[in-house]
């Protein structure tokens, strides 16, 4: 069955980002359509993570704007972005290593909790009922990611591939509309990559999440992406379907190497 791609949900317009005299991004524009998997690729130092950091408010670009669901921003505030339905995983895991799997994923529910911190700490009154409801949602995510056996295990004791899965679970706990994945398969073996690909496709299909993905494994990108944007030295050099990007001479030269 052909996947139905919707209208543009995220529009990046002429974004330029500098750190002192260093240009990280120069006049970058692309869009993301609802329900698609949109990959951002390029060599190391191309500006991929910087682009995600502009989208979710970590960096403030000097030029350009970002339009999300019809609202245009010169600068996206991180908390505002999260409240609007954008979640993010990071290339370097930022999990709480001494906390259990379930407690790590529960931290993704914080924005959706309405009880004050004092009541949450004491687990009394409406705070207790609210926590029960949120834990039920977290258990569903744990089942979905097939990590039931590790739910009470401290995250620091898990293999790297499973820690990446927990990181994805924490992002899913925010119930995002758009999910930003920064190299979700970095450091994984072949089997772990196959599992993560399956989960990403299922998140896109079953959860209805729009996904923006940074990934170095070209076979993964070409297999699961609907469209690909290519950066090189902070500039856009390609944009289109995987097939179009695969046959783009500038991309072949800059990223794949002329021998390919």
C-alpha positions as CSV (number, residue, x, y, z in Angstrom):
1,X,0.0,0.0,0.0
2,X,1.3,3.4,-1.0
3,X,2.0,5.7,2.0
4,X,-0.1,8.9,1.9
5,X,2.2,12.0,2.3
6,X,0.4,15.1,3.5
7,X,1.0,18.9,3.2
8,X,4.2,20.7,4.3
9,X,4.3,20.7,8.1
10,X,7.8,22.1,8.5
11,X,9.4,24.7,6.2
12,X,13.1,25.8,6.6
13,X,13.7,29.1,4.9
14,X,17.1,30.5,4.0
15,X,18.7,29.5,7.3
16,X,22.3,30.7,7.9
17,X,24.2,30.0,11.1
18,X,27.7,31.3,12.1
19,X,29.9,30.7,15.0
20,X,32.2,33.7,15.0
21,X,33.8,33.7,11.6
22,X,32.9,30.0,10.9
23,X,29.9,29.4,8.7
24,X,28.1,26.3,9.8
25,X,25.0,26.7,7.5
26,X,24.6,29.0,4.5
27,X,21.2,29.9,3.1
28,X,19.6,26.4,3.6
29,X,16.0,25.9,2.6
30,X,14.0,22.7,2.5
31,X,10.6,21.4,3.7
32,X,9.2,18.4,5.4
33,X,5.8,17.0,4.6
34,X,3.4,15.4,7.0
35,X,3.9,11.7,7.5
36,X,7.1,11.4,5.5
37,X,10.6,10.2,6.5
38,X,12.9,13.1,5.5
39,X,16.6,12.3,5.6
40,X,19.5,14.8,6.0
41,X,22.8,13.4,4.8
42,X,26.3,14.7,4.2
43,X,29.9,14.2,5.2
44,X,31.1,14.9,8.7
45,X,31.1,18.6,9.4
46,X,28.4,19.2,6.7
47,X,26.1,21.0,9.2
48,X,23.5,18.3,9.7
49,X,23.3,18.4,13.5
50,X,23.5,22.2,13.4
51,X,20.4,22.1,11.2
52,X,18.5,20.0,13.7
53,X,19.7,22.3,16.5
54,X,18.2,25.3,14.7
55,X,14.9,23.4,14.2
56,X,14.5,22.5,17.9
57,X,15.8,25.8,19.3
58,X,19.2,24.8,20.6
59,X,20.9,27.3,18.1
60,X,19.6,30.7,17.0
61,X,20.4,31.2,13.3
62,X,21.5,34.7,12.2
63,X,19.4,34.6,9.1
64,X,16.3,32.9,7.9
65,X,13.1,31.5,9.5
66,X,11.4,28.3,10.3
67,X,7.7,27.7,9.7
68,X,6.0,25.0,11.7
69,X,2.3,24.3,11.2
70,X,1.7,27.7,9.6
71,X,3.5,29.7,12.3
72,X,6.8,31.4,11.3
73,X,9.6,31.9,13.8
74,X,13.0,33.6,13.5
75,X,14.0,31.6,16.5
76,X,12.5,28.4,17.9
77,X,12.6,28.2,21.7
78,X,13.4,24.7,22.9
79,X,10.5,24.3,25.4
80,X,8.1,25.9,23.0
81,X,9.2,23.5,20.3
82,X,8.6,20.5,22.6
83,X,5.1,21.9,23.6
84,X,4.3,22.3,19.9
85,X,5.0,18.6,19.3
86,X,8.6,18.2,18.2
87,X,10.8,15.6,20.0
88,X,14.5,14.9,19.5
89,X,17.0,12.1,20.1
90,X,20.7,12.9,20.2
91,X,23.8,11.4,18.6
92,X,25.4,11.2,22.1
93,X,23.0,9.5,24.5
94,X,21.8,11.8,27.3
95,X,20.0,9.2,29.3
96,X,20.0,8.9,33.1
97,X,22.3,5.9,33.4
98,X,21.5,5.1,37.1
99,X,17.7,5.2,36.5
100,X,15.6,2.3,35.2
101,X,14.3,2.0,31.6
102,X,10.8,2.9,32.7
103,X,11.9,5.9,34.7
104,X,14.0,7.2,31.8
105,X,11.0,7.0,29.5
106,X,8.8,8.6,32.1
107,X,10.9,11.7,31.9
108,X,9.4,12.2,28.4
109,X,6.0,12.6,30.0
110,X,7.0,15.7,32.1
111,X,5.4,18.2,29.7
112,X,2.1,16.4,29.8
113,X,1.9,16.3,33.6
114,X,-0.3,19.0,35.2
115,X,0.2,18.2,38.9
116,X,2.8,20.4,40.7
117,X,6.2,18.9,41.6
118,X,5.4,18.7,45.4
119,X,2.3,16.5,44.8
120,X,4.2,14.4,42.2
121,X,7.0,13.8,44.8
122,X,4.5,12.7,47.4
123,X,2.3,10.8,44.9
124,X,-0.9,11.9,46.6
125,X,-4.4,13.0,45.3
126,X,-4.7,13.7,41.6
127,X,-0.9,13.4,41.2
128,X,-1.1,9.7,41.9
129,X,-3.9,9.1,39.4
130,X,-2.0,11.1,36.8
131,X,1.2,9.1,37.3
132,X,-0.7,5.8,36.9
133,X,-2.2,7.1,33.6
134,X,1.3,8.2,32.3
135,X,3.0,5.0,33.4
136,X,0.3,3.0,31.5
137,X,1.3,5.0,28.3
138,X,5.0,4.3,29.0
139,X,4.3,0.6,29.4
140,X,2.7,0.7,25.9
141,X,5.9,2.2,24.5
142,X,8.0,-0.4,26.3
143,X,5.9,-3.1,24.7
144,X,6.2,-1.5,21.3
145,X,10.0,-1.3,21.5
146,X,10.2,-4.9,22.8
147,X,12.2,-4.0,25.9
148,X,9.8,-5.5,28.5
149,X,12.5,-7.7,30.0
150,X,14.6,-4.6,30.8
151,X,11.9,-2.2,32.1
152,X,13.4,-2.1,35.7
153,X,17.0,-2.4,34.6
154,X,19.3,0.7,35.1
155,X,19.9,2.0,31.6
156,X,23.7,2.1,32.2
157,X,23.7,-1.7,32.4
158,X,22.1,-2.2,28.9
159,X,24.0,-2.8,25.7
160,X,24.4,0.3,23.5
161,X,21.7,-0.7,21.0
162,X,19.1,-1.1,23.7
163,X,20.1,2.3,25.2
164,X,19.4,3.8,21.8
165,X,16.0,2.2,21.9
166,X,15.3,3.7,25.3
167,X,16.3,7.1,23.9
168,X,13.7,6.6,21.1
169,X,11.1,5.6,23.7
170,X,11.7,8.7,25.8
171,X,11.1,10.8,22.7
172,X,8.0,8.9,21.8
173,X,6.7,9.4,25.3
174,X,6.3,13.1,24.4
175,X,3.7,12.0,21.8
176,X,5.4,14.1,19.1
177,X,4.0,15.2,15.7
178,X,7.5,15.5,14.4
179,X,10.4,13.4,15.5
180,X,14.0,14.5,15.0
181,X,16.5,11.6,15.0
182,X,20.2,12.4,15.1
183,X,22.1,9.4,13.9
184,X,19.9,6.8,15.7
185,X,22.0,3.9,14.3
186,X,25.5,5.2,15.0
187,X,27.7,2.6,16.6
188,X,25.2,-0.3,16.0
189,X,25.9,-3.7,14.5
190,X,23.9,-4.9,11.5
191,X,21.2,-6.7,13.5
192,X,20.7,-3.6,15.8
193,X,20.4,-1.4,12.7
194,X,17.8,-3.7,11.2
195,X,15.8,-3.6,14.4
196,X,16.0,0.3,14.6
197,X,15.0,0.6,10.9
198,X,11.9,-1.5,11.7
199,X,11.0,0.6,14.7
200,X,11.5,3.9,12.8
201,X,9.2,2.6,10.0
202,X,6.6,1.5,12.5
203,X,6.7,4.8,14.4
204,X,6.1,6.6,11.1
205,X,3.3,4.2,10.2
206,X,1.6,3.3,13.5
207,X,2.2,6.5,15.5
208,X,1.8,8.7,12.4
209,X,5.0,10.6,13.3
210,X,6.7,12.7,10.7
211,X,10.4,11.9,10.9
212,X,13.5,14.0,10.1
213,X,16.5,11.7,10.2
214,X,20.3,12.2,10.1
215,X,22.1,9.0,9.2
216,X,25.4,8.1,7.7
217,X,24.5,4.6,6.5
218,X,23.5,5.2,2.9
219,X,21.8,1.9,2.5
220,X,19.5,2.7,5.4
221,X,18.8,6.2,4.1
222,X,17.9,4.9,0.6
223,X,15.7,2.1,2.0
224,X,13.5,4.0,4.5
225,X,13.5,7.7,3.3
226,X,10.8,9.3,1.2
227,X,13.0,12.3,0.4
228,X,16.6,13.3,1.1
229,X,18.4,16.6,1.5
230,X,22.2,16.7,1.1
231,X,24.5,19.2,2.9
232,X,28.2,19.7,2.2
233,X,30.3,22.3,4.1
234,X,27.0,23.9,5.3
235,X,25.5,24.3,1.9
236,X,22.7,22.4,0.2
237,X,23.9,20.4,-2.8
238,X,21.0,18.0,-3.4
239,X,17.3,17.5,-2.6
240,X,14.9,14.9,-3.9
241,X,13.9,11.3,-3.8
242,X,16.5,8.7,-2.8
243,X,16.8,7.8,-6.5
244,X,17.3,11.4,-7.6
245,X,19.9,12.0,-4.9
246,X,21.7,8.7,-5.7
247,X,22.1,9.9,-9.3
248,X,23.1,13.5,-8.5
249,X,26.7,14.1,-9.8
250,X,27.5,16.7,-7.2
251,X,26.3,14.4,-4.4
252,X,28.3,11.5,-5.8
253,X,31.4,13.7,-5.9
254,X,31.0,15.2,-2.4
255,X,29.5,12.4,-0.4
256,X,29.7,9.0,-2.1
257,X,33.0,9.5,-3.8
258,X,33.6,9.4,-7.6
259,X,34.5,5.7,-7.4
260,X,30.9,4.9,-6.6
